[in-house]
Amino acid sequence: MFRFVFLVLFLFEASLSGEHVREWKNLKGQVIKATLQDFKTESAGEGKDTVASANKSRKDDLVQLEVVIPRGKTVEKEPSHKKVYDIPFPDFSDDDKEYILDWHWSRHRQAFFDSCLQVVQGEQRAIRTTRRTKEGEPPKPLSDRVYLRDGSEIDGVVKNSLFSIHTTYGEFDLELERLASIQFGDGLSTHDVLTGVNKNRFSGFLGFPASPGNTKANFLTFETVNGAREIRREEVLRIIFQVREEELAGLYHDTSVSVRLRNNDYFDATVHGGQLPVGNRTILVSEVKHVLFEGTQSAVILKNGGRENLSFPEEDLPMKLDLGPEIKIFQGHLDRLNCDPDFRPIGTVIEAESERAANISFESDLPGRVRSISSSSIFNELLQKDDRIVSINGRIPEFPDKGDDSYEKALDALFNKKKEPISHVELGVQRGKQLFFQITIVRKDGTDA
């Protein structure tokens, strides 16, 4: 404990620099001000601490604090300097221990929070964002949400482990852990739509396979606080699945590309083992920008600016979906392969040559509701009056009375000239009560940010 006492005795003034500015107490109640820099722990399950773990033996765990130490009374003449101290975790008060574990928990999950699909079908998925509640208790278990055709909603946990989808290009199964939502069609003019945790879209007819000892065929098995419930497939309108901590594990392979089909489905997959046959040789997908399928001719656009014709030896292309299944797709179903790992567009892709060209006019008293679309707008024939923008780049948007709204900020980032611009903007759109669709806005080729 002597290090912490040393700081209190010799630092008559200390101020935090950085994000985590706060006062710290040792077991004797002595206080300093410092910045939390790091938590060095050898405990098993690093980053997955529970509420109770603060009381476990952590004698070898170290907390790194950065303190700004004044050299004199006049800061301008005698500038302060920074010093970092490693302090044993047990030397902190119970409140500070909990704060450290909360910070550590959040830091290890930040990359997941940034990359996971949090908003789907215009709705926020249930997600755990804190290690504990404000009262210091473990968070309540997350729930899936089921919407029924009679207008009712149920929260609980879906027990079906597999969902089968029969599409125009094949039939395959997807595991529950890889799905973010299901939207059921009317069985006539609209199809069922599955959205994967990686934003992939599959449309067709959805089936509920039986799971021995767990679920019956064509029934959704749902565990609620009142016990298990079985719901006929025909009664279900929509399912929004909770965010699971391991749902992105194993996705985003180096060899996978974004496959877009003519029926507007899109998904990530490794095509032809990650090597595309061009003429009498093969080209790694890492060398390709995109592939365009136009009738019997297909063009390979290389990253070096070259262009070559593509000639697959078979009519049905073998693909390994990032979400699991291996399938074969007839070339006539393919529209485009986007091979840039940082560009995975969703929905309809439109180009904008400027921030002004991508402007959308919203109703002042109805946040996010489209006012009107002119015939010259890039959104003509895509958006309609009274459509609502319900998500921007996978997050619920904000449309404040004053200041820039989420859409203005997104366009500014897309056409930013002062720093590296983002590659695209994703919009989630709701039309009426049940229709949801998506738009990806990109800079027009040759347009500078």
C-alpha positions in Angstrom: 0.0 0.0 0.0 3.0 2.3 0.4 2.9 3.5 -3.2 -0.6 4.9 -2.8 0.3 6.5 0.5 3.3 8.0 -1.1 1.2 9.6 -3.7 -1.1 11.1 -1.2 1.6 12.5 1.0 3.8 14.0 -1.7 1.2 15.2 -4.3 -0.4 18.3 -2.8 -2.2 18.8 -6.1 -2.8 16.4 -8.9 -5.1 16.7 -11.9 -6.3 14.1 -14.4 -5.4 14.1 -18.0 -7.4 11.9 -20.4 -10.8 10.4 -20.4 -11.2 8.8 -17.0 -10.9 11.8 -14.7 -11.8 11.0 -11.1 -10.7 11.0 -7.5 -9.2 7.8 -6.1 -9.2 6.5 -2.5 -7.0 4.0 -0.8 -8.1 1.7 2.1 -7.3 4.5 4.6 -9.6 7.0 2.8 -6.7 9.1 1.4 -7.5 10.8 -1.9 -5.6 11.7 -5.1 -6.7 12.7 -8.6 -5.4 10.6 -11.4 -6.2 9.1 -14.8 -7.0 5.4 -15.2 -4.6 4.1 -17.9 -4.6 0.3 -17.6 -5.6 -2.7 -15.6 -3.1 -5.5 -15.7 -4.8 -8.7 -14.6 -3.7 -12.3 -14.7 -7.2 -13.5 -13.7 -8.9 -16.1 -15.8 -11.5 -14.8 -18.2 -9.9 -11.3 -18.6 -12.5 -8.8 -19.6 -15.3 -11.0 -18.4 -15.4 -10.0 -14.7 -18.6 -10.5 -12.8 -19.9 -8.3 -10.2 -18.6 -10.5 -7.4 -15.1 -10.7 -8.8 -14.0 -7.5 -7.1 -13.8 -9.4 -3.8 -11.7 -12.2 -5.2 -8.0 -12.4 -4.4 -6.2 -10.2 -6.9 -2.9 -9.5 -5.2 -0.9 -9.7 -8.5 -3.3 -7.4 -10.4 -2.0 -3.9 -11.0 -3.8 -0.7 -11.7 -2.0 1.9 -13.8 -2.7 5.5 -12.9 -1.3 8.6 -14.6 -0.9 11.7 -12.4 -0.1 15.3 -13.5 2.3 16.6 -10.9 2.8 20.4 -10.6 6.4 21.6 -10.3 5.4 24.8 -8.6 2.6 27.2 -7.8 2.7 28.9 -11.2 1.7 26.5 -14.0 2.8 28.9 -16.7 6.3 29.3 -15.4 6.8 25.8 -14.0 4.8 23.4 -16.1 3.7 20.2 -14.6 4.9 16.7 -15.6 3.2 13.4 -15.8 4.1 10.3 -13.9 2.6 6.8 -14.2 2.3 4.5 -11.1 1.5 0.8 -10.9 -0.6 0.3 -7.8 -1.8 -3.1 -6.5 -5.5 -3.7 -7.0 -6.1 -4.6 -3.3 -4.9 -1.2 -2.2 -8.0 0.5 -3.6 -11.3 1.1 -1.9 -14.3 -1.2 -2.7 -15.9 1.6 -4.8 -12.7 2.2 -6.8 -12.3 -1.6 -7.4 -15.8 -1.8 -8.9 -15.1 1.3 -11.1 -11.9 -0.3 -12.3 -13.6 -3.6 -13.2 -16.5 -1.7 -14.9 -13.9 0.3 -17.0 -12.0 -2.9 -17.8 -15.1 -4.7 -18.8 -16.3 -1.9 -21.2 -12.8 -1.4 -22.7 -12.5 -5.1 -23.7 -16.0 -5.0 -25.4 -15.6 -1.7 -27.2 -14.5 -3.3 -30.5 -17.5 -5.6 -30.3 -19.9 -2.7 -29.6 -18.5 -0.8 -32.6 -18.9 -3.8 -35.0 -22.0 -5.6 -33.9 -25.4 -5.0 -35.5 -27.3 -3.1 -32.8 -30.3 -1.9 -34.9 -32.2 -4.2 -37.2 -35.6 -3.7 -38.9 -35.7 -0.3 -37.4 -35.5 -1.6 -33.8 -32.7 -1.7 -31.2 -31.7 -5.2 -30.3 -31.4 -6.1 -26.7 -27.7 -5.7 -25.8 -25.7 -5.8 -22.6 -23.7 -2.6 -22.3 -22.7 -2.6 -18.6 -21.0 -5.0 -16.3 -23.6 -4.2 -13.5 -26.6 -2.1 -12.9 -26.6 1.3 -11.1 -27.5 -0.6 -8.0 -24.5 -2.8 -8.3 -26.4 -5.9 -9.3 -25.8 -8.3 -12.2 -27.7 -7.1 -15.3 -31.0 -8.9 -16.0 -30.8 -11.7 -18.7 -31.4 -10.4 -22.3 -34.5 -11.3 -24.2 -35.5 -11.9 -27.8 -38.7 -10.1 -28.9 -41.4 -11.8 -30.9 -44.1 -9.9 -32.7 -47.3 -11.8 -33.5 -49.8 -11.1 -36.3 -52.5 -10.2 -33.8 -50.5 -7.2 -32.7 -49.2 -8.6 -29.5 -45.5 -8.8 -28.5 -43.7 -11.3 -26.3 -40.2 -11.1 -24.7 -38.3 -14.2 -23.9 -35.7 -16.6 -25.4 -36.1 -18.4 -28.7 -35.2 -22.1 -28.3 -35.2 -23.2 -32.0 -31.6 -23.9 -32.8 -32.0 -23.9 -36.7 -34.0 -22.1 -39.3 -34.2 -23.4 -42.9 -34.6 -21.0 -45.8 -35.8 -22.0 -49.3 -34.6 -19.4 -51.7 -34.7 -19.0 -55.5 -31.0 -20.0 -55.5 -31.0 -22.9 -53.0 -32.1 -24.3 -49.7 -29.9 -24.3 -46.6 -30.0 -24.0 -42.8 -28.8 -21.1 -40.6 -28.1 -21.4 -36.9 -30.0 -19.2 -34.4 -26.7 -17.7 -33.1 -26.0 -16.2 -36.5 -29.3 -14.4 -36.9 -30.3 -10.8 -35.9 -33.9 -10.8 -37.1 -36.6 -12.5 -39.1 -39.3 -10.7 -41.0 -42.2 -12.9 -42.2 -43.9 -12.2 -45.5 -47.6 -12.5 -46.3 -47.1 -15.8 -48.1 -48.2 -14.2 -51.4 -46.5 -11.1 -52.7 -43.7 -10.8 -50.1 -41.1 -13.3 -48.9 -39.7 -14.1 -45.5 -36.4 -12.2 -44.9 -33.6 -13.3 -42.6 -31.0 -10.8 -41.5 -27.7 -12.2 -40.2 -25.6 -10.7 -37.5 -23.2 -9.6 -40.2 -26.0 -7.7 -42.0 -26.4 -10.4 -44.7 -29.9 -10.7 -46.2 -31.6 -13.9 -47.4 -35.2 -14.0 -48.7 -37.5 -16.9 -49.5 -39.7 -19.3 -47.5 -38.7 -19.9 -43.9 -39.1 -23.3 -42.2 -38.7 -24.3 -38.5 -37.0 -27.7 -38.5 -37.7 -30.0 -35.6 -35.0 -30.4 -32.9 -35.2 -33.7 -31.0 -36.3 -33.2 -27.4 -36.4 -29.4 -27.9 -38.7 -28.1 -30.7 -41.4 -29.3 -33.0 -41.4 -28.7 -36.7 -43.1 -25.5 -37.8 -43.5 -24.2 -34.3 -41.5 -21.4 -32.6 -40.5 -22.6 -29.1 -40.2 -19.6 -26.8 -39.1 -19.5 -23.1 -40.8 -16.7 -21.2 -40.9 -15.7 -17.5 -44.2 -17.7 -17.4 -42.7 -20.8 -18.9 -42.3 -22.4 -22.3 -44.7 -21.5 -25.1 -45.1 -23.0 -28.6 -46.3 -20.7 -31.4 -47.3 -21.8 -34.9 -45.1 -20.4 -37.6 -48.1 -18.8 -39.3 -48.8 -16.6 -36.2 -45.4 -15.0 -36.1 -44.8 -11.6 -37.9 -41.3 -10.7 -36.8 -38.5 -11.7 -34.4 -35.7 -9.4 -33.2 -33.0 -11.5 -31.6 -30.8 -10.3 -28.7 -27.1 -9.4 -29.2 -25.0 -12.4 -28.2 -21.4 -11.8 -27.1 -19.9 -14.5 -29.4 -22.1 -13.9 -32.4 -19.4 -12.4 -34.6 -16.8 -15.1 -33.8 -15.4 -16.7 -36.9 -16.9 -14.2 -39.4 -15.1 -11.8 -41.8 -12.7 -14.2 -43.5 -9.8 -12.9 -45.5 -11.0 -14.7 -48.6 -14.7 -13.7 -48.3 -16.4 -11.2 -50.6 -19.7 -9.5 -50.6 -22.0 -11.4 -53.0 -25.0 -9.5 -54.4 -27.8 -11.3 -56.3 -30.3 -10.1 -58.8 -33.2 -10.7 -56.4 -31.6 -8.1 -54.0 -30.2 -10.6 -51.5 -26.6 -10.1 -50.4 -24.2 -12.1 -48.2 -20.5 -12.6 -47.4 -19.0 -15.8 -48.8 -15.8 -17.3 -50.0 -16.3 -17.9 -53.8 -14.3 -20.6 -55.5 -12.0 -21.0 -52.6 -10.9 -17.3 -52.7 -9.3 -17.6 -56.2 -11.1 -16.4 -59.3 -10.4 -18.1 -62.6 -9.6 -15.5 -65.2 -8.6 -16.8 -68.6 -6.0 -19.6 -68.1 -5.0 -18.5 -64.6 -6.4 -17.6 -61.2 -6.4 -14.3 -59.4 -6.7 -13.9 -55.6 -9.7 -12.0 -54.5 -7.3 -9.7 -52.6 -6.2 -8.4 -56.0 -9.8 -7.7 -57.2 -11.9 -4.6 -56.6 -15.2 -6.0 -57.8 -16.7 -8.4 -60.4 -19.7 -7.4 -62.6 -21.9 -10.1 -64.0 -23.6 -8.9 -67.3 -25.3 -11.7 -69.2 -22.8 -14.2 -70.5 -19.9 -11.8 -70.0 -18.4 -11.0 -66.6 -15.8 -8.3 -66.0 -13.1 -8.4 -63.3 -12.1 -5.0 -62.2 -8.7 -5.2 -60.6 -7.4 -2.9 -57.8 -4.5 -1.9 -60.1 -7.0 -0.4 -62.6 -6.9 -3.4 -65.0 -10.0 -5.1 -66.4 -10.3 -8.7 -67.5 -13.0 -11.1 -68.5 -14.1 -13.7 -66.0 -14.7 -17.3 -67.1 -15.8 -19.8 -64.4 -15.5 -23.4 -65.5 -18.9 -24.3 -64.1 -22.4 -22.9 -64.2 -23.0 -23.3 -60.5 -20.4 -21.5 -58.4 -19.3 -23.1 -55.1 -19.6 -20.8 -52.1 -18.9 -21.1 -48.4 -21.1 -18.6 -46.6 -19.4 -16.7 -43.7 -22.5 -17.7 -41.7 -21.8 -21.4 -42.2 -23.5 -23.3 -45.0 -21.8 -24.4 -48.3 -24.0 -23.8 -51.3 -23.8 -23.6 -55.1 -25.4 -20.7 -57.0 -26.2 -20.5 -60.7 -24.2 -17.7 -62.4 -27.4 -16.2 -63.8 -28.5 -15.3 -60.2 -25.3 -13.2 -59.6 -25.2 -9.5 -60.0 -21.9 -8.3 -58.4 -19.0 -9.4 -56.2 -17.5 -6.6 -54.0 -14.0 -7.8 -53.0 -12.9 -4.9 -50.8 -13.1 -6.2 -47.2 -13.9 -2.7 -46.0 -16.9 -2.3 -48.3 -19.9 -4.5 -47.6 -22.9 -2.6 -48.9 -26.4 -3.4 -47.8 -29.7 -2.8 -49.7 -29.7 -0.6 -52.7 -26.4 1.2 -53.5 -26.6 4.7 -54.8 -23.9 7.2 -55.7 -23.7 10.8 -54.6 -21.2 13.3 -56.1 -21.6 15.8 -53.2 -23.0 16.2 -49.8 -25.6 18.5 -51.3 -26.7 15.8 -53.8 -27.4 13.4 -50.9 -29.4 15.9 -48.9 -32.8 14.7 -47.6 -35.5 17.1 -46.4 -37.2 16.0 -43.2 -40.4 17.1 -41.5 -39.6 19.6 -38.7 -42.1 18.2 -36.2 -41.6 14.5 -37.1 -37.9 13.5 -36.6 -36.5 11.4 -39.4 -39.7 11.5 -41.5 -39.1 12.4 -45.2 -40.9 15.5 -46.3 -40.7 15.1 -50.1 -38.4 13.8 -52.8 -37.9 15.7 -56.0 -37.7 14.0 -59.4 -34.0 15.1 -59.7 -33.0 13.6 -56.4 -30.7 10.6 -56.2 -33.4 9.1 -54.0 -36.1 9.5 -56.6 -37.9 6.1 -56.9 -36.3 4.9 -53.7 -37.7 7.1 -51.0 -41.3 8.4 -50.7 -43.0 11.1 -48.7 -43.5 10.0 -45.1 -40.8 7.3 -45.2 -38.9 7.3 -41.9 -35.1 7.0 -41.5 -34.9 4.6 -38.6 -31.2 3.7 -38.6 -28.0 5.3 -39.8 -24.8 3.2 -39.9 -26.4 0.6 -37.7 -27.5 3.0 -34.9 -30.7 4.7 -33.9 -30.4 8.3 -35.4 -30.9 11.6 -33.5 -32.8 14.5 -35.1 -32.4 17.3 -32.5 -34.3 20.6 -32.8 -31.0 22.5 -33.0 -27.6 21.5 -34.3 -26.6 18.8 -36.8 -28.6 15.6 -36.9 -27.2 12.1 -37.4 -27.7 12.2 -41.1 -25.9 15.5 -41.6 -23.0 14.2 -39.5 -22.9 11.0 -41.5 -22.8 12.9 -44.8 -20.1 15.2 -43.4 -18.0 12.1 -42.6 -18.6 10.7 -46.1 -17.4 13.9 -47.8 -14.9 15.0 -45.2 -11.9 16.9 -46.7 -10.0 17.4 -43.5 -9.5 13.8 -42.5 -9.9 10.3 -43.9 -13.6 10.0 -45.0 -15.7 7.0 -44.3 -16.4 4.7 -47.3 -20.2 4.8 -47.2 -23.4 5.6 -45.3 -26.0 3.0 -44.5 -29.7 4.0 -44.1 -32.5 1.9 -42.6 -35.9 3.0 -43.9 -39.3 2.2 -42.6 -42.4 2.5 -44.9 -45.7 2.0 -43.1 -45.8 -0.4 -40.2 -44.2 -3.5 -41.7 -42.0 -2.6 -44.7 -38.3 -2.0 -44.0 -35.5 -1.6 -46.5 -32.0 -0.3 -46.7 -29.9 2.1 -48.8 -26.1 2.4 -49.0 -24.7 5.8 -50.1 -21.3 5.9 -51.7 -19.2 8.7 -53.3 -19.5 8.7 -57.0 -16.5 7.4 -58.8 -14.0 10.2 -59.3 -15.6 12.4 -56.6 -13.2 13.7 -54.1 -14.2 13.7 -50.5 
